C-alpha cells in the first residue's frame, strides 16, 4: 500500500460479517463491527466511502457473498 500524498486522501470500504444469529446478538453485531471500523478509519485519517454488510455463512467464498461482491467491484475499479 502506498502512502497518500498531501493532495490525496485515504478512502476505505469497510465490511462487517456475521454468520449466525448468536454472533449478532452477543456483541458482534454488524452495527458494532461497523462502528469499530469507522473509529479505526478515522484514527488513520481515512474516509469511509462505503460500509458493506454480510450475514451469511463464512463457508461461502467472499466473492459469492453480497458484501464481498460489492467489495471486489471496488477492488477491480468498477465503482
Residue pairs with C-beta under 8 A, 6 or more apart in sequence:
4 10
9 45
9 46
9 47
10 41
10 44
10 45
10 46
10 47
11 46
11 47
11 48
11 49
12 37
12 41
12 46
12 47
12 48
12 49
13 48
13 49
13 50
13 51
13 52
13 71
13 74
14 34
14 37
14 38
14 41
14 48
14 50
14 51
14 52
15 51
15 52
15 53
15 54
15 67
15 68
15 71
16 30
16 31
16 33
16 34
16 37
16 51
16 52
16 53
16 54
16 67
17 30
17 33
17 53
17 54
17 55
17 56
17 58
17 65
17 67
18 24
18 28
18 29
18 30
18 33
18 54
18 55
19 55
19 56
19 57
19 58
23 29
24 30
24 55
30 53
30 55
34 51
34 53
37 48
37 51
38 48
38 51
41 47
41 48
50 70
50 74
50 79
52 66
52 67
52 70
52 71
53 67
54 65
54 66
54 67
54 68
56 65
56 66
61 68
62 68
62 71
62 72
63 69
63 72
70 79
73 79
